[in-house]
Amino acid sequence: MNDVFQQDWDPKSDAVLRDQRAACDEMRGRRPVAYSDFLGRYLFMHEDIVRVLNDHGTFSSVVSRHFFVPNGMDLPEHAE
């Protein structure tokens, strides 16, 4: 487990895989920003997701020295 963050969301759990929509609805009310060892942080609120997608100065997709298309790119490269 990650030493800094404690997992509070498991996207591979039986409950989530059985009914993803219900699981996300439940998290939206309980914990709108969660952490998973599987892929890191998860956002459940529409407003948060829109902000992350549109605020390239604060939230960057360039997170690794390994280049991934398109998820490792920010605008304007991602748009191309």
N, CA, C and O atoms as CSV, one atom per row, in Angstrom:
chain,resi,resn,atom,element,x,y,z
A,1,MET,N,N,0.849,-1.184,0.000
A,1,MET,CA,C,0.000,0.000,0.000
A,1,MET,C,C,0.888,1.238,0.000
A,1,MET,O,O,1.991,1.222,0.545
A,2,ASN,N,N,0.408,2.286,-0.602
A,2,ASN,CA,C,1.115,3.555,-0.676
A,2,ASN,C,C,1.323,4.111,0.729
A,2,ASN,O,O,0.396,4.093,1.538
A,3,ASP,N,N,2.524,4.604,1.033
A,3,ASP,CA,C,2.828,5.125,2.364
A,3,ASP,C,C,2.164,6.457,2.648
A,3,ASP,O,O,1.940,6.788,3.812
A,4,VAL,N,N,1.840,7.234,1.623
A,4,VAL,CA,C,1.313,8.580,1.810
A,4,VAL,C,C,-0.212,8.582,1.865
A,4,VAL,O,O,-0.802,9.275,2.694
A,5,PHE,N,N,-0.843,7.823,0.999
A,5,PHE,CA,C,-2.301,7.824,0.895
A,5,PHE,C,C,-2.859,6.486,1.341
A,5,PHE,O,O,-2.277,5.436,1.068
A,6,GLN,N,N,-3.974,6.529,2.019
A,6,GLN,CA,C,-4.657,5.310,2.418
A,6,GLN,C,C,-5.775,5.036,1.417
A,6,GLN,O,O,-6.578,5.918,1.112
A,7,GLN,N,N,-5.818,3.816,0.915
A,7,GLN,CA,C,-6.839,3.458,-0.069
A,7,GLN,C,C,-8.228,3.541,0.546
A,7,GLN,O,O,-8.496,2.937,1.584
A,8,ASP,N,N,-9.111,4.298,-0.106
A,8,ASP,CA,C,-10.494,4.386,0.350
A,8,ASP,C,C,-11.470,4.103,-0.784
A,8,ASP,O,O,-12.667,4.360,-0.661
A,9,TRP,N,N,-10.956,3.577,-1.881
A,9,TRP,CA,C,-11.786,3.212,-3.046
A,9,TRP,C,C,-11.088,2.067,-3.755
A,9,TRP,O,O,-9.896,2.156,-4.053
A,10,ASP,N,N,-11.806,1.006,-4.027
A,10,ASP,CA,C,-11.237,-0.130,-4.741
A,10,ASP,C,C,-12.071,-0.395,-5.985
A,10,ASP,O,O,-13.095,-1.074,-5.912
A,11,PRO,N,N,-11.637,0.143,-7.140
A,11,PRO,CA,C,-12.428,-0.010,-8.359
A,11,PRO,C,C,-12.514,-1.450,-8.849
A,11,PRO,O,O,-13.300,-1.745,-9.750
A,12,LYS,N,N,-11.726,-2.345,-8.279
A,12,LYS,CA,C,-11.754,-3.751,-8.684
A,12,LYS,C,C,-12.512,-4.632,-7.694
A,12,LYS,O,O,-12.525,-5.854,-7.839
A,13,SER,N,N,-13.143,-4.021,-6.691
A,13,SER,CA,C,-13.886,-4.812,-5.702
A,13,SER,C,C,-15.120,-5.442,-6.334
A,13,SER,O,O,-15.616,-4.970,-7.358
A,14,ASP,N,N,-15.608,-6.505,-5.720
A,14,ASP,CA,C,-16.806,-7.184,-6.224
A,14,ASP,C,C,-18.001,-6.241,-6.276
A,14,ASP,O,O,-18.768,-6.256,-7.238
A,15,ALA,N,N,-18.160,-5.413,-5.231
A,15,ALA,CA,C,-19.306,-4.496,-5.180
A,15,ALA,C,C,-19.265,-3.485,-6.315
A,15,ALA,O,O,-20.293,-3.197,-6.929
A,16,VAL,N,N,-18.091,-2.950,-6.596
A,16,VAL,CA,C,-17.968,-1.969,-7.678
A,16,VAL,C,C,-18.191,-2.645,-9.027
A,16,VAL,O,O,-18.923,-2.119,-9.865
A,17,LEU,N,N,-17.583,-3.779,-9.244
A,17,LEU,CA,C,-17.726,-4.467,-10.529
A,17,LEU,C,C,-19.152,-4.956,-10.756
A,17,LEU,O,O,-19.599,-5.050,-11.899
A,18,ARG,N,N,-19.860,-5.263,-9.691
A,18,ARG,CA,C,-21.249,-5.735,-9.806
A,18,ARG,C,C,-22.179,-4.607,-10.257
A,18,ARG,O,O,-23.075,-4.824,-11.072
A,19,ASP,N,N,-21.958,-3.394,-9.717
A,19,ASP,CA,C,-22.826,-2.260,-10.062
A,19,ASP,C,C,-22.012,-0.967,-9.962
A,19,ASP,O,O,-22.027,-0.290,-8.934
A,20,GLN,N,N,-21.316,-0.640,-11.024
A,20,GLN,CA,C,-20.414,0.511,-11.019
A,20,GLN,C,C,-21.157,1.823,-10.797
A,20,GLN,O,O,-20.668,2.700,-10.085
A,21,ARG,N,N,-22.313,1.962,-11.389
A,21,ARG,CA,C,-23.081,3.204,-11.235
A,21,ARG,C,C,-23.483,3.415,-9.776
A,21,ARG,O,O,-23.330,4.517,-9.248
A,22,ALA,N,N,-23.988,2.385,-9.126
A,22,ALA,CA,C,-24.383,2.501,-7.714
A,22,ALA,C,C,-23.171,2.783,-6.833
A,22,ALA,O,O,-23.257,3.577,-5.896
A,23,ALA,N,N,-22.047,2.140,-7.125
A,23,ALA,CA,C,-20.836,2.358,-6.333
A,23,ALA,C,C,-20.354,3.800,-6.462
A,23,ALA,O,O,-19.955,4.414,-5.473
A,24,CYS,N,N,-20.391,4.333,-7.667
A,24,CYS,CA,C,-19.971,5.727,-7.873
A,24,CYS,C,C,-20.956,6.696,-7.226
A,24,CYS,O,O,-20.541,7.706,-6.657
A,25,ASP,N,N,-22.231,6.409,-7.302
A,25,ASP,CA,C,-23.230,7.246,-6.637
A,25,ASP,C,C,-22.990,7.268,-5.131
A,25,ASP,O,O,-23.086,8.321,-4.501
A,26,GLU,N,N,-22.680,6.121,-4.558
A,26,GLU,CA,C,-22.423,6.026,-3.123
A,26,GLU,C,C,-21.173,6.832,-2.752
A,26,GLU,O,O,-21.168,7.541,-1.746
A,27,MET,N,N,-20.129,6.724,-3.552
A,27,MET,CA,C,-18.886,7.465,-3.276
A,27,MET,C,C,-19.105,8.967,-3.428
A,27,MET,O,O,-18.529,9.756,-2.679
A,28,ARG,N,N,-19.913,9.358,-4.370
A,28,ARG,CA,C,-20.188,10.775,-4.593
A,28,ARG,C,C,-20.756,11.418,-3.322
A,28,ARG,O,O,-20.428,12.559,-2.998
A,29,GLY,N,N,-21.600,10.685,-2.614
A,29,GLY,CA,C,-22.179,11.197,-1.393
A,29,GLY,C,C,-21.281,11.054,-0.177
A,29,GLY,O,O,-21.382,11.832,0.771
A,30,ARG,N,N,-20.409,10.064,-0.203
A,30,ARG,CA,C,-19.575,9.764,0.962
A,30,ARG,C,C,-18.186,10.375,0.877
A,30,ARG,O,O,-17.678,10.908,1.863
A,31,ARG,N,N,-17.574,10.301,-0.287
A,31,ARG,CA,C,-16.183,10.736,-0.441
A,31,ARG,C,C,-15.959,11.141,-1.894
A,31,ARG,O,O,-15.575,10.297,-2.704
A,32,PRO,N,N,-16.188,12.404,-2.250
A,32,PRO,CA,C,-16.130,12.820,-3.657
A,32,PRO,C,C,-14.732,12.776,-4.287
A,32,PRO,O,O,-14.610,12.780,-5.512
A,33,VAL,N,N,-13.687,12.734,-3.473
A,33,VAL,CA,C,-12.325,12.523,-3.977
A,33,VAL,C,C,-11.759,11.357,-3.185
A,33,VAL,O,O,-11.671,11.421,-1.959
A,34,ALA,N,N,-11.376,10.295,-3.876
A,34,ALA,CA,C,-10.917,9.093,-3.194
A,34,ALA,C,C,-9.563,8.665,-3.766
A,34,ALA,O,O,-9.115,9.159,-4.801
A,35,TYR,N,N,-8.936,7.740,-3.064
A,35,TYR,CA,C,-7.633,7.221,-3.495
A,35,TYR,C,C,-7.704,5.706,-3.619
A,35,TYR,O,O,-8.321,5.025,-2.799
A,36,SER,N,N,-7.059,5.195,-4.661
A,36,SER,CA,C,-6.935,3.759,-4.856
A,36,SER,C,C,-5.489,3.428,-5.186
A,36,SER,O,O,-4.838,4.149,-5.942
A,37,ASP,N,N,-4.991,2.345,-4.621
A,37,ASP,CA,C,-3.645,1.890,-4.965
A,37,ASP,C,C,-3.570,1.490,-6.437
A,37,ASP,O,O,-2.486,1.486,-7.021
A,38,PHE,N,N,-4.699,1.157,-7.036
A,38,PHE,CA,C,-4.734,0.690,-8.424
A,38,PHE,C,C,-4.342,1.790,-9.407
A,38,PHE,O,O,-3.453,1.581,-10.233
A,39,LEU,N,N,-4.982,2.954,-9.337
A,39,LEU,CA,C,-4.680,4.029,-10.290
A,39,LEU,C,C,-4.599,5.416,-9.660
A,39,LEU,O,O,-4.595,6.413,-10.382
A,40,GLY,N,N,-4.537,5.503,-8.354
A,40,GLY,CA,C,-4.373,6.814,-7.731
A,40,GLY,C,C,-5.683,7.462,-7.341
A,40,GLY,O,O,-6.574,6.809,-6.797
A,41,ARG,N,N,-5.798,8.750,-7.619
A,41,ARG,CA,C,-6.970,9.521,-7.195
A,41,ARG,C,C,-8.139,9.353,-8.166
A,41,ARG,O,O,-7.966,9.231,-9.379
A,42,TYR,N,N,-9.332,9.352,-7.576
A,42,TYR,CA,C,-10.572,9.275,-8.345
A,42,TYR,C,C,-11.459,10.442,-7.953
A,42,TYR,O,O,-11.571,10.777,-6.773
A,43,LEU,N,N,-12.079,11.051,-8.928
A,43,LEU,CA,C,-13.026,12.132,-8.695
A,43,LEU,C,C,-14.421,11.630,-9.033
A,43,LEU,O,O,-14.615,10.920,-10.019
A,44,PHE,N,N,-15.390,12.006,-8.207
A,44,PHE,CA,C,-16.755,11.532,-8.409
A,44,PHE,C,C,-17.746,12.650,-8.669
A,44,PHE,O,O,-18.891,12.377,-9.030
A,45,MET,N,N,-17.341,13.901,-8.497
A,45,MET,CA,C,-18.240,15.039,-8.700
A,45,MET,C,C,-17.982,15.665,-10.068
A,45,MET,O,O,-16.834,15.913,-10.438
A,46,HIS,N,N,-19.040,15.913,-10.803
A,46,HIS,CA,C,-18.937,16.487,-12.143
A,46,HIS,C,C,-18.130,17.781,-12.145
A,46,HIS,O,O,-17.275,17.978,-13.008
A,47,GLU,N,N,-18.396,18.662,-11.183
A,47,GLU,CA,C,-17.697,19.955,-11.141
A,47,GLU,C,C,-16.193,19.757,-10.978
A,47,GLU,O,O,-15.402,20.477,-11.588
A,48,ASP,N,N,-15.797,18.787,-10.159
A,48,ASP,CA,C,-14.368,18.514,-9.958
A,48,ASP,C,C,-13.721,17.987,-11.229
A,48,ASP,O,O,-12.612,18.386,-11.584
A,49,ILE,N,N,-14.413,17.100,-11.901
A,49,ILE,CA,C,-13.874,16.517,-13.135
A,49,ILE,C,C,-13.717,17.592,-14.197
A,49,ILE,O,O,-12.690,17.644,-14.873
A,50,VAL,N,N,-14.712,18.445,-14.353
A,50,VAL,CA,C,-14.636,19.524,-15.344
A,50,VAL,C,C,-13.467,20.460,-15.013
A,50,VAL,O,O,-12.726,20.867,-15.908
A,51,ARG,N,N,-13.304,20.798,-13.742
A,51,ARG,CA,C,-12.197,21.682,-13.365
A,51,ARG,C,C,-10.853,21.054,-13.713
A,51,ARG,O,O,-9.987,21.724,-14.276
A,52,VAL,N,N,-10.671,19.796,-13.389
A,52,VAL,CA,C,-9.404,19.121,-13.690
A,52,VAL,C,C,-9.156,19.080,-15.197
A,52,VAL,O,O,-8.033,19.298,-15.651
A,53,LEU,N,N,-10.197,18.802,-15.962
A,53,LEU,CA,C,-10.039,18.720,-17.413
A,53,LEU,C,C,-9.713,20.070,-18.042
A,53,LEU,O,O,-9.045,20.132,-19.074
A,54,ASN,N,N,-10.181,21.147,-17.425
A,54,ASN,CA,C,-10.008,22.468,-18.027
A,54,ASN,C,C,-8.902,23.318,-17.413
A,54,ASN,O,O,-8.532,24.335,-18.000
A,55,ASP,N,N,-8.367,22.950,-16.275
A,55,ASP,CA,C,-7.334,23.737,-15.602
A,55,ASP,C,C,-5.976,23.073,-15.797
A,55,ASP,O,O,-5.482,22.373,-14.912
A,56,HIS,N,N,-5.380,23.299,-16.963
A,56,HIS,CA,C,-4.123,22.648,-17.318
A,56,HIS,C,C,-2.937,23.200,-16.547
A,56,HIS,O,O,-1.893,22.552,-16.470
A,57,GLY,N,N,-3.084,24.390,-15.975
A,57,GLY,CA,C,-2.006,24.961,-15.182
A,57,GLY,C,C,-1.854,24.281,-13.837
A,57,GLY,O,O,-0.744,24.159,-13.319
A,58,THR,N,N,-2.965,23.838,-13.271
A,58,THR,CA,C,-2.941,23.198,-11.959
A,58,THR,C,C,-2.851,21.687,-12.067
A,58,THR,O,O,-2.115,21.048,-11.315
A,59,PHE,N,N,-3.598,21.115,-13.002
A,59,PHE,CA,C,-3.672,19.667,-13.140
A,59,PHE,C,C,-3.069,19.269,-14.480
A,59,PHE,O,O,-3.568,19.661,-15.534
A,60,SER,N,N,-2.008,18.502,-14.434
A,60,SER,CA,C,-1.311,18.118,-15.653
A,60,SER,C,C,-1.404,16.622,-15.879
A,60,SER,O,O,-1.416,15.840,-14.928
A,61,SER,N,N,-1.469,16.230,-17.134
A,61,SER,CA,C,-1.416,14.818,-17.503
A,61,SER,C,C,0.016,14.342,-17.674
A,61,SER,O,O,0.265,13.140,-17.773
A,62,VAL,N,N,0.943,15.256,-17.708
A,62,VAL,CA,C,2.353,14.916,-17.889
A,62,VAL,C,C,2.898,14.505,-16.525
A,62,VAL,O,O,3.405,15.340,-15.777
A,63,VAL,N,N,2.792,13.225,-16.207
A,63,VAL,CA,C,3.139,12.755,-14.876
A,63,VAL,C,C,4.275,11.740,-14.870
A,63,VAL,O,O,4.673,11.267,-13.805
A,64,SER,N,N,4.786,11.409,-16.008
A,64,SER,CA,C,5.782,10.360,-16.076
A,64,SER,C,C,6.852,10.708,-17.091
A,64,SER,O,O,6.624,11.475,-18.026
A,65,ARG,N,N,8.008,10.136,-16.889
A,65,ARG,CA,C,9.065,10.318,-17.895
A,65,ARG,C,C,8.803,9.434,-19.109
A,65,ARG,O,O,9.460,9.576,-20.140
A,66,HIS,N,N,7.834,8.515,-18.983
A,66,HIS,CA,C,7.442,7.650,-20.093
A,66,HIS,C,C,6.292,8.315,-20.842
A,66,HIS,O,O,5.299,8.710,-20.231
A,67,PHE,N,N,6.418,8.438,-22.126
A,67,PHE,CA,C,5.431,9.130,-22.942
A,67,PHE,C,C,4.267,8.209,-23.281
A,67,PHE,O,O,4.467,7.130,-23.839
A,68,PHE,N,N,3.053,8.631,-22.944
A,68,PHE,CA,C,1.845,7.888,-23.267
A,68,PHE,C,C,0.931,8.784,-24.093
A,68,PHE,O,O,0.751,9.958,-23.770
A,69,VAL,N,N,0.362,8.237,-25.147
A,69,VAL,CA,C,-0.556,8.983,-25.995
A,69,VAL,C,C,-1.953,8.436,-25.756
A,69,VAL,O,O,-2.126,7.218,-25.800
A,70,PRO,N,N,-2.956,9.265,-25.508
A,70,PRO,CA,C,-2.914,10.700,-25.301
A,70,PRO,C,C,-2.827,11.101,-23.831
A,70,PRO,O,O,-2.676,12.283,-23.526
A,71,ASN,N,N,-2.921,10.121,-22.903
A,71,ASN,CA,C,-3.065,10.455,-21.494
A,71,ASN,C,C,-1.843,11.111,-20.860
A,71,ASN,O,O,-1.966,11.677,-19.774
A,72,GLY,N,N,-0.692,11.062,-21.476
A,72,GLY,CA,C,0.499,11.698,-20.936
A,72,GLY,C,C,0.754,13.049,-21.553
A,72,GLY,O,O,1.875,13.556,-21.505
A,73,MET,N,N,-0.270,13.637,-22.131
A,73,MET,CA,C,-0.109,14.899,-22.839
A,73,MET,C,C,-1.102,15.932,-22.334
A,73,MET,O,O,-2.209,15.588,-21.920
A,74,ASP,N,N,-0.707,17.191,-22.369
A,74,ASP,CA,C,-1.584,18.318,-22.097
A,74,ASP,C,C,-1.812,19.066,-23.405
A,74,ASP,O,O,-1.152,18.799,-24.409
A,75,LEU,N,N,-2.743,19.994,-23.381
A,75,LEU,CA,C,-2.933,20.876,-24.543
A,75,LEU,C,C,-1.674,21.717,-24.746
A,75,LEU,O,O,-1.030,22.052,-23.752
A,76,PRO,N,N,-1.299,22.064,-25.920
A,76,PRO,CA,C,-1.980,21.826,-27.188
A,76,PRO,C,C,-1.619,20.496,-27.842
A,76,PRO,O,O,-2.266,20.096,-28.809
A,77,GLU,N,N,-0.596,19.802,-27.331
A,77,GLU,CA,C,-0.188,18.530,-27.952
A,77,GLU,C,C,-1.328,17.510,-27.963
A,77,GLU,O,O,-1.510,16.806,-28.956
A,78,HIS,N,N,-2.089,17.422,-26.885
A,78,HIS,CA,C,-3.164,16.452,-26.795
A,78,HIS,C,C,-4.224,16.680,-27.863
A,78,HIS,O,O,-4.774,15.722,-28.406
A,79,ALA,N,N,-4.515,17.937,-28.168
A,79,ALA,CA,C,-5.529,18.264,-29.168
A,79,ALA,C,C,-5.117,17.813,-30.567
A,79,ALA,O,O,-5.959,17.411,-31.370
A,80,GLU,N,N,-3.832,17.882,-30.847
A,80,GLU,CA,C,-3.357,17.458,-32.169
A,80,GLU,C,C,-3.586,15.975,-32.367
A,80,GLU,O,O,-3.250,15.435,-33.421
